[in-house]
């Protein structure tokens, strides 16, 4: 089943995206060039729908929950993955859902950021 899901995720992503098993039954997708939360949510929804459209050989259907955030110059990769994991657990609670969280913003600061590596 994991191979089927990963295959469907690859179909829903671009050639520049990186799809990797993250652990257990979790899959990580890195989407370079995704610059807004709306773009990220669209990518995540495409992934969710691609998996939902693929029945197993036994006729059963698979669903996924997708959690995501953006990597910014203000957050470390570890903090970014922790934020994405937080979003994933929120999506899992809803079941077969997408949850995209904005990057963490320090208390008292306005939610504006620059994408990691952007000039």
BATITI-279766 format. One record per atom (N, C-alpha, C, CB): atom name; x negated, z negated, y; residue number from 1. Coordinates in nm, 3 decimals, decimal comma. Glycine has a CB too. Layout:
N
name CA; px X; pz Z; py Y; resi NUM
...
***
This chain:
119
name N; px -0,083; pz 0,000; py -0,118; resi 1
name CA; px 0,000; pz 0,000; py 0,000; resi 1
name C; px -0,088; pz 0,000; py 0,125; resi 1
name CB; px 0,095; pz -0,121; py 0,000; resi 1
name N; px -0,198; pz -0,074; py 0,122; resi 2
name CA; px -0,286; pz -0,079; py 0,238; resi 2
name C; px -0,342; pz 0,060; py 0,270; resi 2
name CB; px -0,401; pz -0,178; py 0,213; resi 2
name N; px -0,378; pz 0,136; py 0,169; resi 3
name CA; px -0,427; pz 0,272; py 0,191; resi 3
name C; px -0,319; pz 0,359; py 0,256; resi 3
name CB; px -0,473; pz 0,334; py 0,058; resi 3
name N; px -0,197; pz 0,345; py 0,211; resi 4
name CA; px -0,086; pz 0,422; py 0,271; resi 4
name C; px -0,072; pz 0,386; py 0,418; resi 4
name CB; px 0,046; pz 0,395; py 0,195; resi 4
name N; px -0,073; pz 0,258; py 0,447; resi 5
name CA; px -0,056; pz 0,213; py 0,586; resi 5
name C; px -0,171; pz 0,265; py 0,672; resi 5
name CB; px -0,049; pz 0,059; py 0,592; resi 5
name N; px -0,294; pz 0,250; py 0,626; resi 6
name CA; px -0,409; pz 0,297; py 0,704; resi 6
name C; px -0,402; pz 0,448; py 0,724; resi 6
name CB; px -0,541; pz 0,258; py 0,635; resi 6
name N; px -0,361; pz 0,521; py 0,622; resi 7
name CA; px -0,345; pz 0,666; py 0,636; resi 7
name C; px -0,242; pz 0,701; py 0,742; resi 7
name CB; px -0,304; pz 0,727; py 0,503; resi 7
name N; px -0,132; pz 0,628; py 0,744; resi 8
name CA; px -0,029; pz 0,653; py 0,846; resi 8
name C; px -0,078; pz 0,614; py 0,985; resi 8
name CB; px 0,100; pz 0,574; py 0,812; resi 8
name N; px -0,156; pz 0,507; py 0,994; resi 9
name CA; px -0,212; pz 0,466; py 1,123; resi 9
name C; px -0,305; pz 0,576; py 1,174; resi 9
name CB; px -0,288; pz 0,331; py 1,112; resi 9
name N; px -0,386; pz 0,631; py 1,086; resi 10
name CA; px -0,478; pz 0,738; py 1,127; resi 10
name C; px -0,402; pz 0,861; py 1,176; resi 10
name CB; px -0,571; pz 0,777; py 1,010; resi 10
name N; px -0,291; pz 0,892; py 1,114; resi 11
name CA; px -0,208; pz 1,005; py 1,157; resi 11
name C; px -0,156; pz 0,981; py 1,299; resi 11
name CB; px -0,089; pz 1,028; py 1,060; resi 11
name N; px -0,125; pz 0,857; py 1,332; resi 12
name CA; px -0,065; pz 0,824; py 1,461; resi 12
name C; px -0,168; pz 0,806; py 1,572; resi 12
name CB; px 0,017; pz 0,699; py 1,450; resi 12
name N; px -0,296; pz 0,806; py 1,538; resi 13
name CA; px -0,399; pz 0,783; py 1,639; resi 13
name C; px -0,478; pz 0,910; py 1,666; resi 13
name CB; px -0,492; pz 0,670; py 1,596; resi 13
name N; px -0,557; pz 0,905; py 1,773; resi 14
name CA; px -0,639; pz 1,020; py 1,811; resi 14
name C; px -0,771; pz 1,017; py 1,736; resi 14
name CB; px -0,664; pz 1,020; py 1,964; resi 14
name N; px -0,841; pz 1,129; py 1,735; resi 15
name CA; px -0,969; pz 1,136; py 1,663; resi 15
name C; px -1,073; pz 1,043; py 1,724; resi 15
name CB; px -1,022; pz 1,280; py 1,664; resi 15
name N; px -1,064; pz 1,011; py 1,852; resi 16
name CA; px -1,160; pz 0,922; py 1,917; resi 16
name C; px -1,132; pz 0,774; py 1,886; resi 16
name CB; px -1,157; pz 0,944; py 2,066; resi 16
name N; px -1,014; pz 0,743; py 1,836; resi 17
name CA; px -0,978; pz 0,605; py 1,805; resi 17
name C; px -1,049; pz 0,559; py 1,678; resi 17
name CB; px -0,825; pz 0,590; py 1,790; resi 17
name N; px -1,077; pz 0,430; py 1,672; resi 18
name CA; px -1,143; pz 0,372; py 1,555; resi 18
name C; px -1,039; pz 0,289; py 1,480; resi 18
name CB; px -1,266; pz 0,285; py 1,596; resi 18
name N; px -1,021; pz 0,320; py 1,351; resi 19
name CA; px -0,928; pz 0,247; py 1,266; resi 19
name C; px -1,010; pz 0,176; py 1,159; resi 19
name CB; px -0,820; pz 0,343; py 1,201; resi 19
name N; px -0,994; pz 0,043; py 1,148; resi 20
name CA; px -1,073; pz -0,033; py 1,051; resi 20
name C; px -0,991; pz -0,149; py 0,996; resi 20
name CB; px -1,203; pz -0,085; py 1,115; resi 20
name N; px -1,018; pz -0,183; py 0,872; resi 21
name CA; px -0,956; pz -0,302; py 0,814; resi 21
name C; px -1,019; pz -0,424; py 0,880; resi 21
name CB; px -0,974; pz -0,306; py 0,658; resi 21
name N; px -0,937; pz -0,514; py 0,926; resi 22
name CA; px -0,985; pz -0,630; py 0,998; resi 22
name C; px -0,995; pz -0,752; py 0,908; resi 22
name CB; px -0,895; pz -0,660; py 1,117; resi 22
name N; px -0,919; pz -0,754; py 0,803; resi 23
name CA; px -0,921; pz -0,866; py 0,709; resi 23
name C; px -0,786; pz -0,878; py 0,644; resi 23
name CB; px -0,959; pz -0,998; py 0,779; resi 23
name N; px -0,785; pz -0,910; py 0,516; resi 24
name CA; px -0,658; pz -0,921; py 0,446; resi 24
name C; px -0,580; pz -0,792; py 0,459; resi 24
name CB; px -0,575; pz -1,040; py 0,499; resi 24
name N; px -0,461; pz -0,803; py 0,514; resi 25
name CA; px -0,379; pz -0,683; py 0,533; resi 25
name C; px -0,371; pz -0,641; py 0,679; resi 25
name CB; px -0,239; pz -0,707; py 0,479; resi 25
name N; px -0,466; pz -0,688; py 0,760; resi 26
name CA; px -0,466; pz -0,652; py 0,902; resi 26
name C; px -0,559; pz -0,534; py 0,928; resi 26
name CB; px -0,509; pz -0,771; py 0,987; resi 26
name N; px -0,517; pz -0,448; py 1,020; resi 27
name CA; px -0,592; pz -0,330; py 1,058; resi 27
name C; px -0,617; pz -0,337; py 1,208; resi 27
name CB; px -0,516; pz -0,199; py 1,019; resi 27
name N; px -0,737; pz -0,304; py 1,249; resi 28
name CA; px -0,775; pz -0,304; py 1,390; resi 28
name C; px -0,787; pz -0,159; py 1,436; resi 28
name CB; px -0,908; pz -0,383; py 1,413; resi 28
name N; px -0,730; pz -0,130; py 1,552; resi 29
name CA; px -0,743; pz 0,004; py 1,611; resi 29
name C; px -0,801; pz -0,013; py 1,751; resi 29
name CB; px -0,604; pz 0,079; py 1,615; resi 29
name N; px -0,913; pz 0,053; py 1,776; resi 30
name CA; px -0,973; pz 0,053; py 1,908; resi 30
name C; px -0,944; pz 0,188; py 1,971; resi 30
name CB; px -1,128; pz 0,024; py 1,902; resi 30
name N; px -0,885; pz 0,187; py 2,089; resi 31
name CA; px -0,837; pz 0,310; py 2,153; resi 31
name C; px -0,908; pz 0,333; py 2,286; resi 31
name CB; px -0,684; pz 0,303; py 2,175; resi 31
name N; px -1,029; pz 0,391; py 2,280; resi 32
name CA; px -1,104; pz 0,414; py 2,405; resi 32
name C; px -1,025; pz 0,504; py 2,501; resi 32
name CB; px -1,241; pz 0,478; py 2,374; resi 32
name N; px -1,032; pz 0,470; py 2,628; resi 33
name CA; px -0,964; pz 0,552; py 2,728; resi 33
name C; px -0,820; pz 0,511; py 2,754; resi 33
name CB; px -0,967; pz 0,693; py 2,686; resi 33
name N; px -0,769; pz 0,416; py 2,678; resi 34
name CA; px -0,633; pz 0,367; py 2,705; resi 34
name C; px -0,643; pz 0,273; py 2,823; resi 34
name CB; px -0,569; pz 0,295; py 2,579; resi 34
name N; px -0,582; pz 0,312; py 2,935; resi 35
name CA; px -0,608; pz 0,242; py 3,059; resi 35
name C; px -0,498; pz 0,154; py 3,114; resi 35
name CB; px -0,640; pz 0,337; py 3,158; resi 35
name N; px -0,378; pz 0,163; py 3,058; resi 36
name CA; px -0,270; pz 0,079; py 3,109; resi 36
name C; px -0,196; pz 0,014; py 2,993; resi 36
name CB; px -0,172; pz 0,163; py 3,196; resi 36
name N; px -0,126; pz -0,093; py 3,026; resi 37
name CA; px -0,046; pz -0,159; py 2,923; resi 37
name C; px 0,064; pz -0,066; py 2,870; resi 37
name CB; px 0,016; pz -0,288; py 2,980; resi 37
name N; px 0,119; pz 0,018; py 2,957; resi 38
name CA; px 0,223; pz 0,112; py 2,914; resi 38
name C; px 0,166; pz 0,213; py 2,814; resi 38
name CB; px 0,283; pz 0,186; py 3,036; resi 38
name N; px 0,045; pz 0,265; py 2,841; resi 39
name CA; px -0,019; pz 0,358; py 2,747; resi 39
name C; px -0,046; pz 0,288; py 2,614; resi 39
name CB; px -0,151; pz 0,413; py 2,805; resi 39
name N; px -0,094; pz 0,165; py 2,621; resi 40
name CA; px -0,124; pz 0,089; py 2,500; resi 40
name C; px 0,003; pz 0,063; py 2,420; resi 40
name CB; px -0,193; pz -0,042; py 2,535; resi 40
name N; px 0,109; pz 0,027; py 2,488; resi 41
name CA; px 0,236; pz 0,002; py 2,419; resi 41
name C; px 0,285; pz 0,130; py 2,351; resi 41
name CB; px 0,342; pz -0,049; py 2,518; resi 41
name N; px 0,269; pz 0,243; py 2,416; resi 42
name CA; px 0,309; pz 0,371; py 2,357; resi 42
name C; px 0,230; pz 0,401; py 2,229; resi 42
name CB; px 0,291; pz 0,485; py 2,458; resi 42
name N; px 0,099; pz 0,379; py 2,233; resi 43
name CA; px 0,015; pz 0,400; py 2,115; resi 43
name C; px 0,062; pz 0,308; py 2,001; resi 43
name CB; px -0,134; pz 0,374; py 2,148; resi 43
name N; px 0,085; pz 0,183; py 2,034; resi 44
name CA; px 0,128; pz 0,086; py 1,933; resi 44
name C; px 0,263; pz 0,123; py 1,872; resi 44
name CB; px 0,137; pz -0,054; py 1,994; resi 44
name N; px 0,354; pz 0,169; py 1,954; resi 45
name CA; px 0,486; pz 0,209; py 1,904; resi 45
name C; px 0,473; pz 0,333; py 1,815; resi 45
name CB; px 0,583; pz 0,236; py 2,021; resi 45
name N; px 0,385; pz 0,426; py 1,850; resi 46
name CA; px 0,362; pz 0,544; py 1,764; resi 46
name C; px 0,310; pz 0,499; py 1,628; resi 46
name CB; px 0,261; pz 0,641; py 1,831; resi 46
name N; px 0,221; pz 0,403; py 1,626; resi 47
name CA; px 0,168; pz 0,350; py 1,499; resi 47
name C; px 0,280; pz 0,285; py 1,419; resi 47
name CB; px 0,054; pz 0,248; py 1,525; resi 47
name N; px 0,357; pz 0,200; py 1,483; resi 48
name CA; px 0,467; pz 0,131; py 1,414; resi 48
name C; px 0,564; pz 0,230; py 1,351; resi 48
name CB; px 0,543; pz 0,038; py 1,511; resi 48
name N; px 0,600; pz 0,332; py 1,427; resi 49
name CA; px 0,694; pz 0,432; py 1,377; resi 49
name C; px 0,634; pz 0,518; py 1,266; resi 49
name CB; px 0,741; pz 0,522; py 1,491; resi 49
name N; px 0,505; pz 0,551; py 1,277; resi 50
name CA; px 0,439; pz 0,633; py 1,174; resi 50
name C; px 0,439; pz 0,560; py 1,040; resi 50
name CB; px 0,295; pz 0,667; py 1,216; resi 50
name N; px 0,417; pz 0,430; py 1,042; resi 51
name CA; px 0,418; pz 0,354; py 0,918; resi 51
name C; px 0,560; pz 0,342; py 0,865; resi 51
name CB; px 0,357; pz 0,214; py 0,940; resi 51
name N; px 0,655; pz 0,317; py 0,952; resi 52
name CA; px 0,795; pz 0,301; py 0,910; resi 52
name C; px 0,852; pz 0,429; py 0,851; resi 52
name CB; px 0,880; pz 0,257; py 1,027; resi 52
name N; px 0,797; pz 0,544; py 0,888; resi 53
name CA; px 0,848; pz 0,672; py 0,839; resi 53
name C; px 0,791; pz 0,710; py 0,702; resi 53
name CB; px 0,815; pz 0,781; py 0,938; resi 53
name N; px 0,713; pz 0,623; py 0,639; resi 54
name CA; px 0,646; pz 0,658; py 0,513; resi 54
name C; px 0,692; pz 0,568; py 0,399; resi 54
name CB; px 0,494; pz 0,648; py 0,529; resi 54
name N; px 0,787; pz 0,613; py 0,319; resi 55
name CA; px 0,830; pz 0,530; py 0,206; resi 55
name C; px 0,722; pz 0,526; py 0,098; resi 55
name CB; px 0,962; pz 0,583; py 0,147; resi 55
name N; px 0,718; pz 0,416; py 0,025; resi 56
name CA; px 0,628; pz 0,406; py -0,090; resi 56
name C; px 0,680; pz 0,493; py -0,204; resi 56
name CB; px 0,613; pz 0,258; py -0,137; resi 56
name N; px 0,597; pz 0,519; py -0,302; resi 57
name CA; px 0,637; pz 0,602; py -0,417; resi 57
name C; px 0,757; pz 0,543; py -0,489; resi 57
name CB; px 0,520; pz 0,618; py -0,516; resi 57
name N; px 0,773; pz 0,410; py -0,485; resi 58
name CA; px 0,885; pz 0,345; py -0,552; resi 58
name C; px 1,013; pz 0,349; py -0,470; resi 58
name CB; px 0,850; pz 0,201; py -0,584; resi 58
name N; px 1,006; pz 0,409; py -0,351; resi 59
name CA; px 1,125; pz 0,420; py -0,266; resi 59
name C; px 1,141; pz 0,307; py -0,167; resi 59
name CB; px 1,246; pz 0,425; py -0,350; resi 59
name N; px 1,054; pz 0,206; py -0,172; resi 60
name CA; px 1,060; pz 0,097; py -0,076; resi 60
name C; px 0,996; pz 0,140; py 0,055; resi 60
name CB; px 0,988; pz -0,029; py -0,133; resi 60
name N; px 1,034; pz 0,073; py 0,163; resi 61
name CA; px 0,979; pz 0,105; py 0,295; resi 61
name C; px 0,886; pz -0,006; py 0,341; resi 61
name CB; px 1,092; pz 0,125; py 0,397; resi 61
name N; px 0,787; pz 0,032; py 0,417; resi 62
name CA; px 0,690; pz -0,061; py 0,472; resi 62
name C; px 0,710; pz -0,068; py 0,623; resi 62
name CB; px 0,543; pz -0,019; py 0,437; resi 62
name N; px 0,699; pz -0,188; py 0,677; resi 63
name CA; px 0,703; pz -0,202; py 0,822; resi 63
name C; px 0,576; pz -0,274; py 0,865; resi 63
name CB; px 0,832; pz -0,281; py 0,867; resi 63
name N; px 0,543; pz -0,261; py 0,993; resi 64
name CA; px 0,426; pz -0,331; py 1,047; resi 64
name C; px 0,462; pz -0,398; py 1,178; resi 64
name CB; px 0,308; pz -0,235; py 1,067; resi 64
name N; px 0,388; pz -0,501; py 1,207; resi 65
name CA; px 0,394; pz -0,566; py 1,337; resi 65
name C; px 0,262; pz -0,536; py 1,406; resi 65
name CB; px 0,420; pz -0,722; py 1,324; resi 65
name N; px 0,268; pz -0,501; py 1,533; resi 66
name CA; px 0,150; pz -0,459; py 1,606; resi 66
name C; px 0,132; pz -0,547; py 1,730; resi 66
name CB; px 0,160; pz -0,309; py 1,647; resi 66
name N; px 0,012; pz -0,602; py 1,744; resi 67
name CA; px -0,022; pz -0,681; py 1,862; resi 67
name C; px -0,143; pz -0,619; py 1,930; resi 67
name CB; px -0,050; pz -0,828; py 1,825; resi 67
name N; px -0,145; pz -0,619; py 2,063; resi 68
name CA; px -0,254; pz -0,552; py 2,134; resi 68
name C; px -0,274; pz -0,610; py 2,273; resi 68
name CB; px -0,227; pz -0,404; py 2,144; resi 68
name N; px -0,393; pz -0,581; py 2,326; resi 69
name CA; px -0,427; pz -0,611; py 2,465; resi 69
name C; px -0,536; pz -0,513; py 2,508; resi 69
name CB; px -0,475; pz -0,760; py 2,482; resi 69
name N; px -0,572; pz -0,515; py 2,633; resi 70
name CA; px -0,678; pz -0,429; py 2,685; resi 70
name C; px -0,809; pz -0,506; py 2,695; resi 70
name CB; px -0,640; pz -0,373; py 2,823; resi 70
name N; px -0,919; pz -0,437; py 2,667; resi 71
name CA; px -1,052; pz -0,492; py 2,690; resi 71
name C; px -1,088; pz -0,467; py 2,836; resi 71
name CB; px -1,159; pz -0,427; py 2,593; resi 71
name N; px -1,127; pz -0,572; py 2,905; resi 72
name CA; px -1,161; pz -0,559; py 3,047; resi 72
name C; px -1,303; pz -0,610; py 3,071; resi 72
name CB; px -1,060; pz -0,636; py 3,135; resi 72
name N; px -1,354; pz -0,582; py 3,189; resi 73
name CA; px -1,486; pz -0,632; py 3,228; resi 73
name C; px -1,486; pz -0,784; py 3,244; resi 73
name CB; px -1,531; pz -0,566; py 3,357; resi 73
name N; px -1,371; pz -0,844; py 3,254; resi 74
name CA; px -1,362; pz -0,989; py 3,279; resi 74
name C; px -1,348; pz -1,070; py 3,151; resi 74
name CB; px -1,246; pz -1,018; py 3,369; resi 74
name N; px -1,325; pz -1,003; py 3,038; resi 75
name CA; px -1,307; pz -1,075; py 2,911; resi 75
name C; px -1,412; pz -1,031; py 2,810; resi 75
name CB; px -1,164; pz -1,051; py 2,855; resi 75
name N; px -1,462; pz -1,126; py 2,736; resi 76
name CA; px -1,556; pz -1,094; py 2,630; resi 76
name C; px -1,481; pz -1,025; py 2,515; resi 76
name CB; px -1,630; pz -1,221; py 2,579; resi 76
name N; px -1,552; pz -0,954; py 2,430; resi 77
name CA; px -1,486; pz -0,896; py 2,312; resi 77
name C; px -1,417; pz -1,004; py 2,227; resi 77
name CB; px -1,587; pz -0,819; py 2,227; resi 77
name N; px -1,479; pz -1,121; py 2,215; resi 78
name CA; px -1,419; pz -1,228; py 2,135; resi 78
name C; px -1,287; pz -1,275; py 2,197; resi 78
name CB; px -1,516; pz -1,346; py 2,123; resi 78
name N; px -1,285; pz -1,291; py 2,328; resi 79
name CA; px -1,163; pz -1,333; py 2,395; resi 79
name C; px -1,056; pz -1,224; py 2,386; resi 79
name CB; px -1,191; pz -1,367; py 2,542; resi 79
name N; px -1,100; pz -1,099; py 2,390; resi 80
name CA; px -1,005; pz -0,988; py 2,378; resi 80
name C; px -0,941; pz -0,986; py 2,240; resi 80
name CB; px -1,076; pz -0,853; py 2,406; resi 80
name N; px -1,022; pz -1,003; py 2,136; resi 81
name CA; px -0,966; pz -1,006; py 2,001; resi 81
name C; px -0,874; pz -1,126; py 1,982; resi 81
name CB; px -1,079; pz -1,011; py 1,897; resi 81
name N; px -0,909; pz -1,240; py 2,042; resi 82
name CA; px -0,822; pz -1,358; py 2,033; resi 82
name C; px -0,687; pz -1,330; py 2,101; resi 82
name CB; px -0,890; pz -1,481; py 2,098; resi 82
name N; px -0,691; pz -1,260; py 2,214; resi 83
name CA; px -0,566; pz -1,225; py 2,286; resi 83
name C; px -0,484; pz -1,127; py 2,204; resi 83
name CB; px -0,598; pz -1,164; py 2,426; resi 83
name N; px -0,549; pz -1,029; py 2,142; resi 84
name CA; px -0,477; pz -0,933; py 2,056; resi 84
name C; px -0,417; pz -1,006; py 1,936; resi 84
name CB; px -0,573; pz -0,820; py 2,009; resi 84
name N; px -0,489; pz -1,102; py 1,882; resi 85
name CA; px -0,438; pz -1,180; py 1,769; resi 85
name C; px -0,315; pz -1,261; py 1,811; resi 85
name CB; px -0,547; pz -1,274; py 1,715; resi 85
name N; px -0,319; pz -1,316; py 1,932; resi 86
name CA; px -0,202; pz -1,387; py 1,986; resi 86
name C; px -0,081; pz -1,293; py 1,994; resi 86
name CB; px -0,234; pz -1,445; py 2,127; resi 86
name N; px -0,105; pz -1,171; py 2,040; resi 87
name CA; px 0,003; pz -1,072; py 2,048; resi 87
name C; px 0,053; pz -1,036; py 1,908; resi 87
name CB; px -0,045; pz -0,945; py 2,121; resi 87
name N; px -0,039; pz -1,024; py 1,813; resi 88
name CA; px 0,001; pz -0,990; py 1,677; resi 88
name C; px 0,093; pz -1,096; py 1,619; resi 88
name CB; px -0,122; pz -0,974; py 1,588; resi 88
name N; px 0,060; pz -1,223; py 1,637; resi 89
name CA; px 0,145; pz -1,329; py 1,583; resi 89
name C; px 0,282; pz -1,331; py 1,650; resi 89
name CB; px 0,077; pz -1,464; py 1,599; resi 89
name N; px 0,289; pz -1,299; py 1,777; resi 90
name CA; px 0,418; pz -1,288; py 1,844; resi 90
name C; px 0,499; pz -1,173; py 1,784; resi 90
name CB; px 0,400; pz -1,267; py 1,996; resi 90
name N; px 0,432; pz -1,061; py 1,756; resi 91
name CA; px 0,501; pz -0,946; py 1,695; resi 91
name C; px 0,545; pz -0,980; py 1,553; resi 91
name CB; px 0,409; pz -0,822; py 1,694; resi 91
name N; px 0,464; pz -1,053; py 1,479; resi 92
name CA; px 0,500; pz -1,091; py 1,342; resi 92
name C; px 0,624; pz -1,181; py 1,341; resi 92
name CB; px 0,382; pz -1,163; py 1,274; resi 92
name N; px 0,633; pz -1,270; py 1,440; resi 93
name CA; px 0,752; pz -1,357; py 1,447; resi 93
name C; px 0,879; pz -1,274; py 1,466; resi 93
name CB; px 0,738; pz -1,459; py 1,562; resi 93
name N; px 0,868; pz -1,164; py 1,539; resi 94
name CA; px 0,984; pz -1,077; py 1,561; resi 94
name C; px 1,006; pz -0,982; py 1,443; resi 94
name CB; px 0,965; pz -0,995; py 1,691; resi 94
name N; px 0,903; pz -0,955; py 1,364; resi 95
name CA; px 0,904; pz -0,866; py 1,247; resi 95
name C; px 0,929; pz -0,721; py 1,288; resi 95
name CB; px 1,012; pz -0,912; py 1,147; resi 95
name N; px 0,842; pz -0,633; py 1,238; resi 96
name CA; px 0,853; pz -0,489; py 1,264; resi 96
name C; px 0,861; pz -0,462; py 1,415; resi 96
name CB; px 0,976; pz -0,430; py 1,191; resi 96
name N; px 0,769; pz -0,520; py 1,488; resi 97
name CA; px 0,775; pz -0,514; py 1,634; resi 97
name C; px 0,637; pz -0,486; py 1,692; resi 97
name CB; px 0,830; pz -0,645; py 1,691; resi 97
name N; px 0,637; pz -0,455; py 1,821; resi 98
name CA; px 0,515; pz -0,436; py 1,899; resi 98
name C; px 0,513; pz -0,541; py 2,008; resi 98
name CB; px 0,507; pz -0,290; py 1,959; resi 98
name N; px 0,398; pz -0,607; py 2,025; resi 99
name CA; px 0,380; pz -0,700; py 2,136; resi 99
name C; px 0,247; pz -0,667; py 2,203; resi 99
name CB; px 0,384; pz -0,850; py 2,087; resi 99
name N; px 0,252; pz -0,630; py 2,329; resi 100
name CA; px 0,133; pz -0,599; py 2,407; resi 100
name C; px 0,124; pz -0,704; py 2,518; resi 100
name CB; px 0,138; pz -0,452; py 2,466; resi 100
name N; px 0,013; pz -0,778; py 2,518; resi 101
name CA; px -0,008; pz -0,880; py 2,619; resi 101
name C; px -0,112; pz -0,832; py 2,719; resi 101
name CB; px -0,051; pz -1,014; py 2,555; resi 101
name N; px -0,089; pz -0,866; py 2,845; resi 102
name CA; px -0,191; pz -0,834; py 2,945; resi 102
name C; px -0,313; pz -0,921; py 2,918; resi 102
name CB; px -0,137; pz -0,857; py 3,092; resi 102
name N; px -0,429; pz -0,877; py 2,961; resi 103
name CA; px -0,549; pz -0,960; py 2,946; resi 103
name C; px -0,529; pz -1,094; py 3,016; resi 103
name CB; px -0,673; pz -0,888; py 3,002; resi 103
name N; px -0,597; pz -1,197; py 2,964; resi 104
name CA; px -0,590; pz -1,328; py 3,029; resi 104
name C; px -0,638; pz -1,320; py 3,172; resi 104
name CB; px -0,673; pz -1,432; py 2,951; resi 104
name N; px -0,570; pz -1,388; py 3,259; resi 105
name CA; px -0,608; pz -1,393; py 3,401; resi 105
name C; px -0,633; pz -1,539; py 3,435; resi 105
name CB; px -0,496; pz -1,330; py 3,494; resi 105
name N; px -0,749; pz -1,571; py 3,488; resi 106
name CA; px -0,776; pz -1,711; py 3,526; resi 106
name C; px -0,670; pz -1,763; py 3,622; resi 106
name CB; px -0,915; pz -1,723; py 3,590; resi 106
name N; px -0,640; pz -1,891; py 3,611; resi 107
name CA; px -0,537; pz -1,954; py 3,695; resi 107
name C; px -0,564; pz -1,926; py 3,842; resi 107
name CB; px -0,533; pz -2,106; py 3,670; resi 107
name N; px -0,460; pz -1,887; py 3,912; resi 108
name CA; px -0,469; pz -1,864; py 4,055; resi 108
name C; px -0,515; pz -1,725; py 4,094; resi 108
name CB; px -0,559; pz -1,962; py 4,115; resi 108
name N; px -0,550; pz -1,641; py 3,996; resi 109
name CA; px -0,594; pz -1,505; py 4,028; resi 109
name C; px -0,481; pz -1,406; py 4,005; resi 109
name CB; px -0,718; pz -1,466; py 3,944; resi 109
name N; px -0,484; pz -1,297; py 4,078; resi 110
name CA; px -0,386; pz -1,190; py 4,062; resi 110
name C; px -0,424; pz -1,108; py 3,939; resi 110
name CB; px -0,379; pz -1,099; py 4,190; resi 110
name N; px -0,324; pz -1,061; py 3,868; resi 111
name CA; px -0,348; pz -0,982; py 3,747; resi 111
name C; px -0,393; pz -0,842; py 3,784; resi 111
name CB; px -0,221; pz -0,976; py 3,659; resi 111
name N; px -0,520; pz -0,828; py 3,819; resi 112
name CA; px -0,577; pz -0,696; py 3,839; resi 112
name C; px -0,711; pz -0,699; py 3,770; resi 112
name CB; px -0,589; pz -0,657; py 3,991; resi 112
name N; px -0,745; pz -0,588; py 3,705; resi 113
name CA; px -0,869; pz -0,584; py 3,630; resi 113
name C; px -0,921; pz -0,443; py 3,625; resi 113
name CB; px -0,849; pz -0,638; py 3,490; resi 113
name N; px -1,044; pz -0,433; py 3,585; resi 114
name CA; px -1,107; pz -0,304; py 3,564; resi 114
name C; px -1,135; pz -0,293; py 3,416; resi 114
name CB; px -1,238; pz -0,287; py 3,650; resi 114
name N; px -1,107; pz -0,177; py 3,358; resi 115
name CA; px -1,132; pz -0,158; py 3,217; resi 115
name C; px -1,280; pz -0,174; py 3,187; resi 115
name CB; px -1,083; pz -0,023; py 3,171; resi 115
name N; px -1,311; pz -0,228; py 3,072; resi 116
name CA; px -1,450; pz -0,246; py 3,032; resi 116
name C; px -1,521; pz -0,112; py 3,035; resi 116
name CB; px -1,460; pz -0,310; py 2,892; resi 116
name N; px -1,636; pz -0,110; py 3,098; resi 117
name CA; px -1,716; pz 0,012; py 3,104; resi 117
name C; px -1,672; pz 0,111; py 3,210; resi 117
name CB; px -1,713; pz 0,078; py 2,974; resi 117
name N; px -1,559; pz 0,087; py 3,275; resi 118
name CA; px -1,511; pz 0,180; py 3,378; resi 118
name C; px -1,593; pz 0,162; py 3,505; resi 118
name CB; px -1,359; pz 0,158; py 3,408; resi 118
name N; px -1,608; pz 0,270; py 3,578; resi 119
name CA; px -1,685; pz 0,258; py 3,703; resi 119
name C; px -1,594; pz 0,252; py 3,823; resi 119
name CB; px -1,784; pz 0,374; py 3,718; resi 119
***
